[in-house]
Amino acid sequence: MKLGYKNCYRMVFAEADNLPALIIDKYGEILVIQCLSLGIDLRKKMICDCLIRLFNPKGIYERSDVSVRKKEGLQEIKQLLYGEVPDYCKINENGIDMLVDVKNGQKTGYFLDQKENRFAIRKYCKGEVLDCFCNSGGFSLNAATVADSVTACDISELALKNVRDNAALNGFKNITTLCGDVFQVLRDFKKRNVKFDTVILDPPAFCKTADEIRDAYRGYKDINLTAMKTVKSGGFLITCSCSHYMSSNMFEKMLMEASRESGRTVRSVEVKTQAPDHPALLCADETQYLKFYVLQII
Ligand SMILES: C[S@@+](CC[C@H](N)C(=O)[O-])C[C@H]1O[C@@H](n2cnc3c(N)ncnc32)[C@H](O)[C@@H]1O
């Protein structure tokens, strides 16, 4: 709250808030918690009692449907813990209303870590925008405030339904959805010589363990290289990675290689990271995980 967040924010960010393995996100009057270790799981009732006493939420929902719990002998679970929780909670982010699918959306329902970055893209979006890996449309809706048209692409039909609902909620008529695998979608656009003024890449973490880094590096390079070729001259590629195994140095190296191979001149114009309610602990470098680069493609 000291950061100025009111309506929706990450209340507890695990070790960075001295509570390892505990995530608590606030979506309006609803709290969503994720318990990632046995120690936290055993204290769930106490944590809920504290939340009720301190914040008087309308409801608390648990989204502990994450495979990492198996390492602690725990099952994946999602359940109502307190009060009433609607299927969709309405939040307001950057002046835009969003419906958060707390029960079936990815992670705890919404990716709060890109809040400021979503607002920052507005200055780079005009004309035609392609938002790849759009999920429920956080970047798409911010782009739609300034762009002529936005194509929101995701592999999940549920995510795209949420984009359409969120667009309708805000009266945006310039967003169309495209269901597909971004790797293939970008290749198809390149083949047909379709270009955009701005392309956004916000993929899921391609590597969740150190062993996967080589394949992940190839994956990041593939989409970034193809996307660079899909941006009009003078336009922007906005590219992210949320995997901490893909370090900033490695991400920059990958972007340099992609820019060389694309045959385009690429300028880095803005570099950002995760939102301040996801603070990084300097002694736990995995808490500094989000890379967000705005590149101008000449
Ligand atoms: C990190 S989330 C994106 C968050 C989103 N940009 C936002 O602002 O809320 C990654 C998204 O990529 C989608 N996805 C994963 N693999 C994909 C693929 N190969 N092609 C298209 N979408 C994919 C997932 O369904 C998910 O919605």
The ligand as a MOL file (V3000), in Angstrom:
LIG
                    3D

  0  0  0     0  0            999 V3000
M  V30 BEGIN CTAB
M  V30 COUNTS 27 29 0 0 0
M  V30 BEGIN ATOM
M  V30 1 C 3.1850 -14.9300 -19.2180 0
M  V30 2 S 1.5860 -15.2560 -19.8900 0 CHG=1
M  V30 3 C 1.2560 -13.7610 -20.7410 0
M  V30 4 C 0.7090 -12.6630 -19.8620 0
M  V30 5 C 0.0410 -11.5460 -20.6110 0
M  V30 6 N 0.9140 -10.9330 -21.5700 0
M  V30 7 C -0.4950 -10.4900 -19.6560 0
M  V30 8 O -0.1100 -9.3240 -19.7540 0
M  V30 9 O -1.3150 -10.8440 -18.7880 0 CHG=-1
M  V30 10 C 1.9280 -16.3790 -21.1810 0
M  V30 11 C 0.7410 -16.7430 -22.0810 0
M  V30 12 O 1.2700 -17.4790 -23.1920 0
M  V30 13 C 0.3150 -18.4460 -23.5950 0
M  V30 14 N 1.0710 -19.4500 -24.3760 0
M  V30 15 C 1.9210 -20.4080 -23.9280 0
M  V30 16 N 2.5170 -21.0330 -24.9580 0
M  V30 17 C 2.0300 -20.4670 -26.0930 0
M  V30 18 C 2.2820 -20.6440 -27.4640 0
M  V30 19 N 3.1700 -21.5520 -27.8920 0
M  V30 20 N 1.6230 -19.8760 -28.3500 0
M  V30 21 C 0.7130 -18.9590 -27.9200 0
M  V30 22 N 0.4550 -18.7160 -26.6320 0
M  V30 23 C 1.1020 -19.4550 -25.7140 0
M  V30 24 C -0.3090 -18.9180 -22.3250 0
M  V30 25 O -1.6110 -19.4390 -22.5940 0
M  V30 26 C -0.3260 -17.6120 -21.5010 0
M  V30 27 O -1.5740 -16.9790 -21.6430 0
M  V30 END ATOM
M  V30 BEGIN BOND
M  V30 1 1 1 2
M  V30 2 1 2 3
M  V30 3 1 2 10
M  V30 4 1 3 4
M  V30 5 1 4 5
M  V30 6 1 5 6
M  V30 7 1 5 7
M  V30 8 2 7 8
M  V30 9 1 7 9
M  V30 10 1 10 11
M  V30 11 1 11 12
M  V30 12 1 11 26
M  V30 13 1 12 13
M  V30 14 1 13 14
M  V30 15 1 13 24
M  V30 16 1 14 15
M  V30 17 1 14 23
M  V30 18 2 15 16
M  V30 19 1 16 17
M  V30 20 1 17 18
M  V30 21 2 17 23
M  V30 22 1 18 19
M  V30 23 2 18 20
M  V30 24 1 20 21
M  V30 25 2 21 22
M  V30 26 1 22 23
M  V30 27 1 24 25
M  V30 28 1 24 26
M  V30 29 1 26 27
M  V30 END BOND
M  V30 END CTAB
M  END
